[in-house]
């Protein structure tokens, strides 16, 4: 893939990220951080300059996709845009309008079969978390007994699963990572006897820790793009089990760190300041990165046995 084609795909991703026009200052800063990181790794691609072109509207949609000549590349661009728009929940009217315009600009016949899976995962990200009957029945003031070993196992298994999802060829499979992270944090809160919590509160917790939802997916894609890990596979991004890249490792580490951060936060009575929450997350993330090689065989095994057609079912059912 040429630098011009890389630039075009990344331009589509950035246009999609800002399509709703409702990004908070924190989200913008997170995307700027991601762009800076990608720019340092890219060869022959000025990523920060590209972001400025997008933000200042110097780059239009038609120009952005002009370098994408093959059907596979245009299909990938559309799948990418849908996933970026869906990453933080169900699409807004502005995002739907953007995607319709992008589809018309790309032209030709695009395969839209993946959209049902992507939209289903977006609804799972937006859906309010439901308390378990056992947690809901807990009387006020009751002592909560924490099975820390079971909780640690659940966090580790969730991290393994999220790492494995990065190895699937379907572009929308990585989107399952975010609702799985939301469900994991919610489960940790419930394990500590906190039942009055929904998905929006969990997403706020994750964002406060410094993990933006749209930004997380954008970063996952960007790492694969500048690292040359995008394969020419029908259905989206090609990630063979043998092509173990930083995306898989970071998804494992991010999920594990978020789970352990939730243990400390909810176990400590939700007393952490924003600065402490962010610093604790970064410390946990560094520790989780040290576990990658240990976890790699399990991630690979999970990827080999994972049926992409059951990803949505996997997101909906309780995690062991």
MIZAVO-598102 format. One record per residue (C-alpha): residue number from 1; x negated, y, z. Coordinates in nm, 2 decimals, always signed. Each point is the difference from the previous one (the first is absolute). Example, Ala and Ser with C-alpha at 12.3 -4.5 7.8 and 13.67 -1.06 7.14 Angstrom:
+------+--------+--------+--------+
: resi :     xx :     yy :     zz :
+------+--------+--------+--------+
:    1 :  -1.23 :  -0.45 :  +0.78 :
:    2 :  -0.14 :  +0.34 :  -0.07 :
+------+--------+--------+--------+
//
This chain:
+------+--------+--------+--------+
: resi :     xx :     yy :     zz :
+------+--------+--------+--------+
:    1 :  +0.00 :  +0.00 :  +0.00 :
:    2 :  -0.14 :  +0.34 :  -0.10 :
:    3 :  -0.04 :  +0.30 :  +0.23 :
:    4 :  +0.27 :  +0.17 :  -0.20 :
:    5 :  +0.24 :  -0.29 :  +0.05 :
:    6 :  -0.08 :  -0.01 :  +0.38 :
:    7 :  +0.07 :  +0.38 :  +0.02 :
:    8 :  +0.33 :  -0.05 :  -0.17 :
:    9 :  +0.12 :  -0.27 :  +0.24 :
:   10 :  -0.12 :  +0.19 :  +0.30 :
:   11 :  +0.17 :  +0.32 :  -0.13 :
:   12 :  +0.33 :  -0.20 :  -0.02 :
:   13 :  -0.05 :  -0.12 :  +0.35 :
:   14 :  -0.06 :  +0.36 :  +0.13 :
:   15 :  +0.30 :  +0.14 :  -0.20 :
:   16 :  +0.22 :  -0.27 :  +0.16 :
:   17 :  -0.14 :  +0.07 :  +0.35 :
:   18 :  +0.11 :  +0.37 :  -0.03 :
:   19 :  +0.32 :  -0.07 :  -0.20 :
:   20 :  +0.24 :  +0.07 :  +0.29 :
:   21 :  -0.16 :  +0.34 :  +0.08 :
:   22 :  +0.05 :  -0.07 :  +0.37 :
:   23 :  -0.34 :  -0.10 :  +0.12 :
:   24 :  -0.09 :  +0.12 :  +0.35 :
:   25 :  -0.33 :  +0.17 :  +0.07 :
:   26 :  -0.12 :  -0.32 :  +0.17 :
:   27 :  +0.09 :  -0.21 :  -0.31 :
:   28 :  -0.17 :  +0.25 :  -0.23 :
:   29 :  -0.32 :  -0.02 :  +0.21 :
:   30 :  +0.01 :  -0.38 :  +0.00 :
:   31 :  +0.03 :  +0.00 :  -0.38 :
:   32 :  -0.29 :  +0.25 :  -0.02 :
:   33 :  -0.21 :  -0.23 :  +0.22 :
:   34 :  +0.08 :  -0.30 :  -0.22 :
:   35 :  -0.09 :  +0.20 :  -0.32 :
:   36 :  -0.33 :  +0.11 :  +0.16 :
:   37 :  -0.08 :  -0.36 :  +0.09 :
:   38 :  +0.09 :  -0.13 :  -0.35 :
:   39 :  -0.20 :  +0.28 :  -0.16 :
:   40 :  -0.31 :  -0.10 :  +0.18 :
:   41 :  +0.03 :  -0.36 :  -0.14 :
:   42 :  +0.11 :  +0.08 :  -0.35 :
:   43 :  -0.24 :  +0.00 :  -0.29 :
:   44 :  +0.06 :  +0.26 :  -0.27 :
:   45 :  +0.33 :  +0.11 :  +0.16 :
:   46 :  +0.05 :  +0.33 :  +0.19 :
:   47 :  +0.29 :  -0.10 :  +0.23 :
:   48 :  +0.02 :  +0.32 :  +0.21 :
:   49 :  +0.02 :  +0.21 :  -0.32 :
:   50 :  +0.27 :  -0.23 :  -0.13 :
:   51 :  +0.20 :  +0.06 :  +0.32 :
:   52 :  -0.03 :  +0.37 :  -0.04 :
:   53 :  +0.13 :  -0.02 :  -0.35 :
:   54 :  +0.30 :  -0.20 :  +0.13 :
:   55 :  +0.07 :  +0.24 :  +0.29 :
:   56 :  -0.04 :  +0.31 :  -0.21 :
:   57 :  +0.22 :  -0.15 :  -0.28 :
:   58 :  -0.29 :  +0.03 :  -0.25 :
:   59 :  +0.06 :  -0.36 :  -0.10 :
:   60 :  +0.33 :  -0.10 :  -0.14 :
:   61 :  +0.15 :  -0.35 :  -0.02 :
:   62 :  -0.04 :  -0.03 :  -0.38 :
:   63 :  -0.37 :  +0.10 :  +0.02 :
:   64 :  -0.05 :  -0.24 :  +0.30 :
:   65 :  +0.12 :  -0.31 :  -0.19 :
:   66 :  -0.14 :  +0.10 :  -0.34 :
:   67 :  -0.32 :  -0.21 :  +0.05 :
:   68 :  +0.20 :  -0.32 :  +0.07 :
:   69 :  +0.03 :  -0.16 :  -0.34 :
:   70 :  +0.07 :  -0.36 :  +0.07 :
:   71 :  +0.34 :  -0.14 :  +0.12 :
:   72 :  -0.17 :  -0.17 :  +0.30 :
:   73 :  -0.15 :  +0.33 :  +0.12 :
:   74 :  +0.33 :  +0.19 :  -0.04 :
:   75 :  +0.19 :  -0.28 :  +0.18 :
:   76 :  -0.26 :  +0.02 :  +0.28 :
:   77 :  +0.04 :  +0.38 :  +0.02 :
:   78 :  +0.38 :  -0.04 :  +0.04 :
:   79 :  -0.03 :  -0.28 :  +0.26 :
:   80 :  -0.25 :  +0.21 :  +0.19 :
:   81 :  +0.23 :  +0.31 :  +0.00 :
:   82 :  +0.30 :  -0.20 :  +0.13 :
:   83 :  -0.21 :  -0.15 :  +0.28 :
:   84 :  -0.14 :  +0.34 :  +0.11 :
:   85 :  +0.35 :  +0.15 :  +0.00 :
:   86 :  +0.14 :  -0.30 :  +0.20 :
:   87 :  -0.29 :  -0.03 :  +0.24 :
:   88 :  +0.15 :  +0.22 :  +0.28 :
:   89 :  +0.36 :  -0.12 :  -0.05 :
:   90 :  +0.29 :  +0.03 :  -0.24 :
:   91 :  -0.06 :  +0.24 :  -0.29 :
:   92 :  +0.13 :  +0.36 :  +0.03 :
:   93 :  +0.20 :  +0.15 :  -0.29 :
:   94 :  -0.32 :  +0.19 :  -0.11 :
:   95 :  -0.20 :  -0.32 :  -0.01 :
:   96 :  +0.27 :  -0.17 :  -0.20 :
:   97 :  +0.00 :  +0.29 :  -0.25 :
:   98 :  -0.38 :  -0.02 :  -0.02 :
:   99 :  +0.00 :  -0.37 :  -0.08 :
:  100 :  +0.27 :  +0.05 :  -0.26 :
:  101 :  -0.21 :  +0.27 :  -0.17 :
:  102 :  -0.31 :  -0.22 :  +0.03 :
:  103 :  +0.17 :  -0.29 :  -0.16 :
:  104 :  +0.12 :  +0.21 :  -0.29 :
:  105 :  -0.35 :  +0.15 :  -0.05 :
:  106 :  -0.17 :  -0.34 :  +0.01 :
:  107 :  +0.24 :  -0.12 :  -0.28 :
:  108 :  +0.03 :  -0.35 :  -0.13 :
:  109 :  +0.16 :  -0.29 :  +0.18 :
:  110 :  -0.11 :  -0.02 :  +0.36 :
:  111 :  +0.07 :  -0.30 :  +0.22 :
:  112 :  +0.20 :  +0.12 :  +0.29 :
:  113 :  +0.07 :  -0.33 :  +0.16 :
:  114 :  -0.24 :  +0.08 :  +0.29 :
:  115 :  +0.21 :  +0.30 :  +0.11 :
:  116 :  +0.25 :  -0.22 :  +0.19 :
:  117 :  -0.28 :  -0.14 :  +0.22 :
:  118 :  -0.16 :  +0.34 :  +0.05 :
:  119 :  +0.33 :  +0.16 :  +0.09 :
:  120 :  +0.08 :  -0.28 :  +0.24 :
:  121 :  -0.33 :  +0.05 :  +0.18 :
:  122 :  +0.07 :  +0.38 :  +0.01 :
:  123 :  +0.33 :  -0.07 :  +0.17 :
:  124 :  -0.17 :  -0.22 :  +0.26 :
:  125 :  -0.24 :  +0.28 :  +0.07 :
:  126 :  +0.29 :  +0.24 :  +0.05 :
:  127 :  +0.23 :  -0.24 :  +0.19 :
:  128 :  +0.05 :  +0.06 :  +0.37 :
:  129 :  -0.16 :  -0.27 :  +0.21 :
:  130 :  +0.25 :  -0.21 :  +0.20 :
:  131 :  -0.07 :  -0.11 :  +0.36 :
:  132 :  -0.01 :  -0.36 :  +0.07 :
:  133 :  +0.29 :  -0.13 :  +0.22 :
:  134 :  -0.25 :  -0.09 :  +0.28 :
:  135 :  -0.15 :  +0.35 :  +0.00 :
:  136 :  +0.34 :  +0.17 :  -0.02 :
:  137 :  +0.12 :  -0.20 :  +0.30 :
:  138 :  -0.29 :  +0.10 :  +0.22 :
:  139 :  +0.13 :  +0.19 :  +0.31 :
:  140 :  -0.13 :  +0.34 :  +0.07 :
:  141 :  -0.30 :  +0.00 :  +0.23 :
:  142 :  -0.08 :  -0.36 :  -0.06 :
:  143 :  -0.36 :  -0.11 :  +0.00 :
:  144 :  -0.13 :  -0.08 :  -0.35 :
:  145 :  -0.23 :  -0.30 :  -0.02 :
:  146 :  -0.24 :  +0.03 :  -0.29 :
:  147 :  -0.13 :  -0.32 :  -0.16 :
:  148 :  -0.32 :  +0.17 :  -0.13 :
:  149 :  -0.14 :  -0.31 :  -0.17 :
:  150 :  +0.32 :  -0.04 :  -0.20 :
:  151 :  +0.00 :  +0.37 :  -0.08 :
:  152 :  -0.36 :  -0.01 :  -0.12 :
:  153 :  +0.08 :  -0.30 :  -0.21 :
:  154 :  +0.29 :  +0.18 :  -0.16 :
:  155 :  -0.21 :  +0.30 :  -0.08 :
:  156 :  -0.28 :  -0.22 :  -0.15 :
:  157 :  +0.25 :  -0.20 :  -0.21 :
:  158 :  +0.16 :  +0.32 :  -0.13 :
:  159 :  -0.35 :  +0.14 :  -0.10 :
:  160 :  -0.08 :  -0.33 :  -0.18 :
:  161 :  +0.33 :  +0.02 :  -0.19 :
:  162 :  -0.06 :  +0.37 :  -0.10 :
:  163 :  -0.35 :  -0.08 :  -0.12 :
:  164 :  +0.13 :  -0.29 :  -0.21 :
:  165 :  +0.27 :  +0.21 :  -0.16 :
:  166 :  -0.28 :  +0.21 :  -0.16 :
:  167 :  -0.11 :  -0.30 :  -0.19 :
:  168 :  +0.33 :  -0.06 :  -0.18 :
:  169 :  +0.03 :  +0.11 :  -0.37 :
:  170 :  +0.33 :  +0.18 :  +0.04 :
:  171 :  -0.04 :  +0.37 :  +0.04 :
:  172 :  +0.29 :  +0.02 :  +0.24 :
:  173 :  -0.13 :  -0.27 :  +0.23 :
:  174 :  -0.23 :  +0.26 :  +0.18 :
:  175 :  +0.31 :  +0.20 :  +0.09 :
:  176 :  +0.10 :  -0.28 :  +0.24 :
:  177 :  -0.29 :  +0.10 :  +0.22 :
:  178 :  +0.17 :  +0.32 :  +0.12 :
:  179 :  +0.33 :  -0.16 :  +0.12 :
:  180 :  -0.20 :  -0.28 :  +0.16 :
:  181 :  -0.20 :  +0.26 :  +0.19 :
:  182 :  +0.32 :  +0.17 :  +0.11 :
:  183 :  +0.15 :  -0.32 :  +0.11 :
:  184 :  -0.32 :  -0.10 :  +0.19 :
:  185 :  -0.01 :  +0.33 :  +0.19 :
:  186 :  +0.37 :  -0.03 :  +0.08 :
:  187 :  -0.05 :  -0.35 :  +0.13 :
:  188 :  -0.29 :  +0.11 :  +0.23 :
:  189 :  +0.23 :  +0.28 :  +0.14 :
:  190 :  +0.28 :  -0.26 :  +0.06 :
:  191 :  -0.25 :  -0.23 :  +0.17 :
:  192 :  -0.06 :  +0.28 :  +0.25 :
:  193 :  +0.37 :  +0.04 :  +0.07 :
:  194 :  +0.05 :  +0.30 :  -0.22 :
:  195 :  +0.33 :  -0.05 :  -0.19 :
:  196 :  +0.11 :  +0.35 :  -0.09 :
:  197 :  -0.23 :  +0.03 :  -0.30 :
:  198 :  +0.07 :  -0.01 :  -0.37 :
:  199 :  -0.20 :  +0.00 :  -0.32 :
:  200 :  -0.02 :  +0.37 :  -0.03 :
:  201 :  -0.16 :  +0.02 :  +0.35 :
:  202 :  -0.25 :  -0.27 :  -0.10 :
:  203 :  -0.09 :  +0.18 :  -0.32 :
:  204 :  -0.06 :  +0.31 :  +0.20 :
:  205 :  -0.23 :  -0.19 :  +0.23 :
:  206 :  -0.19 :  -0.14 :  -0.29 :
:  207 :  -0.03 :  +0.34 :  -0.16 :
:  208 :  -0.12 :  +0.16 :  +0.32 :
:  209 :  -0.27 :  -0.25 :  +0.02 :
:  210 :  -0.12 :  +0.13 :  -0.33 :
:  211 :  +0.14 :  -0.27 :  -0.24 :
:  212 :  +0.22 :  +0.16 :  -0.26 :
:  213 :  +0.24 :  -0.24 :  -0.18 :
:  214 :  -0.02 :  +0.16 :  -0.34 :
:  215 :  -0.37 :  +0.06 :  +0.05 :
:  216 :  -0.06 :  -0.36 :  +0.11 :
:  217 :  +0.13 :  -0.14 :  -0.33 :
:  218 :  -0.17 :  +0.27 :  -0.20 :
:  219 :  -0.33 :  -0.09 :  +0.16 :
:  220 :  +0.05 :  -0.37 :  -0.06 :
:  221 :  +0.05 :  +0.07 :  -0.37 :
:  222 :  -0.28 :  +0.25 :  -0.02 :
:  223 :  -0.26 :  -0.23 :  +0.15 :
:  224 :  +0.09 :  -0.27 :  -0.26 :
:  225 :  -0.01 :  +0.25 :  -0.28 :
:  226 :  -0.34 :  +0.15 :  +0.07 :
:  227 :  -0.14 :  -0.34 :  +0.11 :
:  228 :  +0.10 :  -0.16 :  -0.33 :
:  229 :  +0.23 :  -0.25 :  +0.16 :
:  230 :  +0.30 :  +0.06 :  -0.22 :
:  231 :  +0.06 :  -0.30 :  -0.22 :
:  232 :  +0.18 :  -0.03 :  -0.33 :
:  233 :  +0.27 :  -0.22 :  +0.15 :
:  234 :  +0.37 :  +0.01 :  -0.10 :
:  235 :  +0.20 :  +0.12 :  +0.29 :
:  236 :  -0.25 :  +0.25 :  +0.13 :
:  237 :  -0.33 :  +0.01 :  +0.18 :
:  238 :  -0.21 :  -0.31 :  -0.02 :
:  239 :  -0.15 :  -0.11 :  +0.33 :
:  240 :  -0.14 :  -0.36 :  -0.02 :
:  241 :  -0.09 :  -0.16 :  +0.33 :
:  242 :  -0.36 :  +0.00 :  -0.11 :
:  243 :  +0.00 :  +0.38 :  -0.05 :
:  244 :  -0.01 :  +0.10 :  +0.37 :
:  245 :  -0.02 :  +0.38 :  +0.01 :
:  246 :  +0.02 :  +0.28 :  +0.25 :
:  247 :  +0.38 :  +0.02 :  -0.05 :
:  248 :  +0.06 :  -0.34 :  +0.16 :
:  249 :  -0.24 :  +0.07 :  +0.28 :
:  250 :  +0.14 :  +0.34 :  +0.08 :
:  251 :  +0.36 :  -0.13 :  +0.00 :
:  252 :  -0.10 :  -0.27 :  +0.25 :
:  253 :  -0.19 :  +0.25 :  +0.21 :
:  254 :  +0.27 :  +0.27 :  -0.01 :
:  255 :  +0.27 :  -0.24 :  +0.10 :
:  256 :  -0.20 :  -0.16 :  +0.28 :
:  257 :  -0.10 :  +0.35 :  +0.14 :
:  258 :  +0.36 :  +0.13 :  -0.01 :
:  259 :  +0.12 :  -0.31 :  +0.19 :
:  260 :  -0.26 :  +0.04 :  +0.27 :
:  261 :  +0.06 :  +0.37 :  +0.01 :
:  262 :  +0.37 :  -0.07 :  +0.06 :
:  263 :  -0.09 :  -0.23 :  +0.29 :
:  264 :  -0.20 :  +0.28 :  +0.17 :
:  265 :  +0.26 :  +0.27 :  -0.07 :
:  266 :  +0.31 :  -0.18 :  +0.11 :
:  267 :  -0.18 :  -0.20 :  +0.27 :
:  268 :  -0.12 :  +0.33 :  +0.14 :
:  269 :  +0.34 :  +0.16 :  +0.02 :
:  270 :  -0.04 :  +0.21 :  -0.32 :
:  271 :  -0.22 :  +0.25 :  +0.17 :
:  272 :  -0.27 :  +0.04 :  -0.27 :
:  273 :  -0.06 :  +0.35 :  -0.15 :
:  274 :  -0.01 :  +0.03 :  -0.38 :
:  275 :  -0.38 :  +0.04 :  +0.01 :
:  276 :  -0.05 :  -0.30 :  +0.22 :
:  277 :  +0.24 :  -0.20 :  -0.21 :
:  278 :  -0.20 :  +0.08 :  -0.32 :
:  279 :  -0.34 :  -0.06 :  +0.17 :
:  280 :  +0.12 :  -0.33 :  +0.15 :
:  281 :  +0.12 :  -0.11 :  -0.34 :
:  282 :  -0.33 :  +0.08 :  -0.16 :
:  283 :  -0.19 :  -0.19 :  +0.27 :
:  284 :  +0.23 :  -0.30 :  -0.05 :
:  285 :  -0.04 :  +0.02 :  -0.38 :
:  286 :  -0.37 :  -0.01 :  +0.03 :
:  287 :  +0.03 :  -0.31 :  +0.22 :
:  288 :  +0.24 :  -0.17 :  -0.24 :
:  289 :  -0.24 :  +0.06 :  -0.29 :
:  290 :  -0.25 :  -0.22 :  +0.19 :
:  291 :  +0.25 :  -0.29 :  -0.01 :
:  292 :  +0.04 :  -0.01 :  -0.38 :
:  293 :  -0.25 :  -0.27 :  -0.07 :
:  294 :  +0.15 :  -0.22 :  +0.28 :
:  295 :  +0.35 :  +0.05 :  -0.14 :
:  296 :  -0.09 :  -0.04 :  -0.37 :
:  297 :  +0.06 :  -0.38 :  -0.03 :
:  298 :  +0.34 :  +0.04 :  +0.16 :
:  299 :  +0.09 :  +0.29 :  -0.23 :
:  300 :  -0.10 :  -0.21 :  -0.30 :
:  301 :  +0.20 :  -0.30 :  +0.11 :
:  302 :  +0.30 :  +0.22 :  +0.07 :
:  303 :  -0.03 :  +0.15 :  -0.35 :
:  304 :  -0.02 :  -0.35 :  -0.17 :
:  305 :  +0.32 :  -0.11 :  +0.17 :
:  306 :  +0.20 :  +0.32 :  -0.02 :
:  307 :  +0.29 :  +0.00 :  -0.24 :
:  308 :  +0.04 :  +0.35 :  -0.14 :
:  309 :  +0.37 :  -0.07 :  -0.07 :
:  310 :  +0.06 :  -0.03 :  +0.37 :
:  311 :  -0.18 :  +0.32 :  +0.11 :
:  312 :  +0.32 :  +0.19 :  +0.07 :
:  313 :  +0.13 :  -0.30 :  +0.20 :
:  314 :  -0.33 :  +0.00 :  +0.19 :
:  315 :  +0.04 :  +0.36 :  +0.09 :
:  316 :  +0.36 :  -0.05 :  +0.13 :
:  317 :  -0.07 :  -0.30 :  +0.22 :
:  318 :  -0.16 :  +0.03 :  +0.35 :
:  319 :  -0.38 :  -0.04 :  +0.00 :
:  320 :  -0.14 :  -0.28 :  +0.22 :
+------+--------+--------+--------+
//
